[in-house]
């Protein structure tokens, strides 16, 4: 999970969209990631990258997007949960 997210974050940073991964917590069938971005547009680009083959598409079975909190300065924080179906 860390390697995949690092690739996504580095790619976005190279295009001028800094995203910070604040925490990653994984269990047997899911990983929860806390992130923050400068603004909602950057968060949208992050979501789009997660849905690519370089992100979590084809790797995680489902993505659950958490509520987005917006600070007075426009920065946004949220949590994304990647769910993996395991037999």
Residue, then its C-alpha position, 0 to 999 in steps of 0.5 A: x500500500x505504501x509503495x502504491x500510494x508513494x507512486x501516486x503522490x510523487x506523480x501528482x507532486x510532479x504535476x504541481x499537486x502536493x498530497x500528504x499521506x498522514x497515516x496508513x493503517x492496514x488490517x487483514x481485509x482493508x487499509x485506511x489512509x488519512x490524507x490532506x490536500x491544499x484544496x478540493x481540486x487537488x483532492x479530486x486529482x488524487x481520487x482520479x489517480x487512485x482509480x488508475x492502474x497505477x493507483x488502486x484500480x485492479x488491486x483493491x476490490x473497493x474504495x470507500x471515500x470518507x467525509x471531506x473536512x475543509x479548513x478555513x484556509x481551503x485545505x481538505x482532509x479525508x480518509x480513503x478505505x481500500x477493501x480487499x476481498x479475501x477468501 
